[in-house]
Amino acid sequence: MSALISMHGLGGGYAPGTDAISGVRAEVEAGQTVAILGPNGGGKTTLFRALLGELDHRTGEVELRARVAYVPQTERARLDFPVTALDVAAMGTYAETPWYRRLGEPSLRRAREALGAVGLENSEGVLFGELSGGQRQRVLIARALARDARILLLDEPFGGLDQTSAQSLHEVLLGLREDGCALLIATHDIHDARGFDRVLCLNRRQIAYGAPETVLDAPTLERTYGGEIITLPGGERAVVVGHHSH
Amino acid sequence: MIWPFEPFELAFMQRAALEILLLAPLAGLIGAQIVLRRLAFFTHAVGTATFPGLVVAGPAGISPALAALAAGGVFATALARLGRVRGLGREAATALLLVAALGIGIVLASDVFGSGSGVDRLLFGSLLAIGGEELQATAIALVVSLVAVAVWRRTWIASGFDPGAQAALGLRVRIADWALVAVIAIGVIAAVDAVGALLVSAILVIPAATARLFARSVRSLEVGAGTLALAEGFAGLLLAFELDVPPGAAIAVLGGLGFALCATVVALRGRPAGEARA
């Protein structure tokens, strides 16, 4: 398998002279899922912005061998907007459709295929606000797929979902992994992170990167979360405390 | 000719009707974005902000449209600065500037400058006194707006739905947002001649807000808002002609009644279109 993302000592930030992230080294291959763990302000969003090209990195290098798309939390999207699931998925084709061209059948076909890939082929005419939380998250993933993106950056996709919706979304992500997408998933759920191929621990600098069984130990988690984490006896369970969702 | 067409044998009524025909597409296309992006109060404030410029235009011998544009520019710049003041907030800053613009306009129109401008006409419009120059200005505003809508409509929809569309979709949102503000200002200046600085919302906001109650797509919102603006505009014009009342006020009253009626129907039928389920 070939690496879709290569980060070599990536570092950068917003304020002059102060890096929000530093020393990020990771190779992410096609068909891999990577959990990005870290406290609030630890650099998860900054890393995504650097990969999207919105933040100039000051040190290191990033090589991307496929198109990148960001999948936000559903709370950020307007639920009262009069757009259907198909309309939202088709937004993924806007950037490459010149303004003087109508959104033609090829674009709509891609949007429909993307909806099919997330199991919503029968909901294309439903208003976005009338879908369940899990379905909305899947529509936003479909929007990224319609961009022809093979690298997806997902911002806490399981936040606020019930167990059934979370399971269904998990199956969608596994399907995308099998299709050769690289998925970077920002999460606070250490238990979920154990189910991914790789884990990247960030706290303003890279703490660790590797397979979950080698990374998710008590010392690494304590270095990642500092005082925000309680490791239960035996080190098998760790709980993040003091987290507030955005 | 029989009623309701009889009044349109008069030249000033024909010009007023043509002005409404030109404003209706603006109400549909721009009004839809105003309502979707929750810019109704901003639009009302831009309308009021043109008032001092319009007062000064006559005595100074400059084009009312240019004076209104300049006043709108001062408003937008001041809002951008005030909106960043800690603890004030954008809404409060808009209200502050709106009141300031209204007050300055009234002071300028008083004996201080000896202005002969009719304050009522500037605030509430003069649809029955529309001339060729005003029609020309509205037609230019319509053409400019149509071009802007053609170029940026998709980006406006995508970024209105998801404010982070730039990162998620690779769209140039910032330029599109500035274009939207400019187009709203152009639409406001076009509507000021017809309904006045205080009633631009009667054309650019109320029809779209009413159509929003039923619309299940952006396209149906645009078509619905434009159609309502046309219907309310013509009905208001006829009402004004028959009852000898200001047409801007008649259009605003009809728009308000239309919204109340539709909102009642929607409330009786159930939730409005597009409302999220729990």
Interface residues (C-beta under 8 A of the other chain):
Chain A: F48 R49 L52 E54 A69 Y70 V71 P72 R76 A77 R78 L79 D80 F81 P82 V83 T84 D87 V88 M91 G92 Y94 A95 T97 W99 Y100 L103 L127 F128 G129 E130 S132 L140 R143 A144 R147
Chain B: L36 A150 V151 W152 R154 T155 I157 A158 G160 F161 D162 P163 G164 A165 Q166 A167 A168 L169 G170 L171 R212 A215 R216 S217 V218 S220 L221 A273 G274 E275 A276 R277
